[in-house]
C-alpha cells in the first residue's frame, strides 16, 4: 500500500514539475511579446534605429523581469528572444494530443 502511494506521489510531483516549467515558458513568451511590441513602438515614436545599446537601455527602462528563470533577452531579426525559452523555432512545439507517425 505504501509503495503504491509512493508511486502516485512521484507521478504527481513529475506532473506538477512539467506544469510549472510550461507556466514559466508561457510567462516568458508573453513577456517577450510585450517587450517586442513596446520596443518597436519606442523605436518608431523616438525615431531611432535599433542597436544593442538602445535595446539594453530600453530593457533597463522597462524595469520588469522578462524571463522568470533569468534568461538573457536579445533583439534578433526584429524579434525579442530569450536565451532559455526561445531556442526552438515557432511551430516546433509538440502537441500532446497529436498522434505520432510511425
C-alpha positions in Angstrom: 0.0 0.0 0.0 2.8 2.4 0.9 4.6 1.6 -2.3 1.5 2.4 -4.4 1.2 5.8 -2.6 4.9 6.5 -3.2 4.4 5.8 -7.0 1.4 8.0 -7.1 3.2 10.8 -5.3 6.2 10.5 -7.7 3.9 10.8 -10.7 2.1 13.8 -9.1 5.5 15.6 -8.5 6.6 15.0 -12.0 3.3 16.2 -13.4 3.4 19.4 -11.3 7.1 20.0 -12.3 6.0 19.9 -16.0 3.2 22.3 -15.4 5.5 24.7 -13.6 8.0 24.7 -16.4 5.3 25.2 -19.0 3.9 28.1 -17.0 7.4 29.7 -16.8 7.7 29.3 -20.6 4.3 30.8 -21.2 5.1 33.8 -18.9 8.4 34.3 -20.7 6.7 34.1 -24.1 4.0 36.6 -23.1 6.6 39.0 -21.6 9.0 38.8 -24.6 6.0 39.6 -26.9 5.1 42.6 -24.8 8.7 43.8 -24.8 8.9 43.4 -28.5 5.7 45.4 -29.1 6.8 48.2 -26.7 10.4 48.3 -28.1 9.2 48.6 -31.7 6.8 51.3 -30.7 9.6 53.1 -28.8 11.9 52.9 -31.9 9.1 54.3 -34.1 8.0 57.1 -31.8 11.5 58.2 -30.9 12.7 57.9 -34.5 15.8 55.9 -33.5 17.3 52.8 -35.1 17.9 49.6 -33.3 21.2 49.0 -31.6 22.4 46.8 -28.8 22.9 49.8 -26.7 19.4 51.2 -27.4 17.8 47.8 -26.6 19.9 47.4 -23.4 18.8 50.9 -22.2 15.2 50.1 -23.2 15.3 46.9 -21.1 16.6 48.9 -18.1 13.9 51.4 -18.5 11.3 48.6 -18.9 12.1 47.7 -15.4 10.4 44.3 -15.2 11.7 40.8 -15.1 11.1 39.4 -18.6 12.1 35.8 -18.1 11.1 34.1 -14.8 14.3 32.0 -14.8 16.6 34.9 -15.7 17.2 34.1 -19.3 19.2 36.7 -21.3 16.9 38.8 -23.5 18.1 39.7 -27.0 16.6 41.5 -30.0 17.4 39.5 -33.1 15.9 39.8 -36.6 13.2 42.1 -35.3 12.2 39.6 -32.6 12.8 39.7 -28.8 14.2 36.3 -27.8 15.1 34.6 -24.5 18.2 32.6 -24.2 16.3 29.9 -22.3 12.8 29.8 -23.8 13.2 31.0 -27.4 15.7 28.4 -28.7 13.0 26.5 -30.6 11.6 27.7 -33.9 7.9 28.6 -33.9 5.9 25.6 -34.6 8.4 23.1 -33.1 6.2 22.6 -30.0 4.8 19.2 -29.9 1.1 18.9 -29.3 0.4 16.3 -26.7 -2.8 15.4 -28.5 -1.1 14.7 -31.9 -0.6 11.1 -32.9 3.0 10.5 -33.9 3.6 9.0 -37.3 5.5 5.7 -37.3 
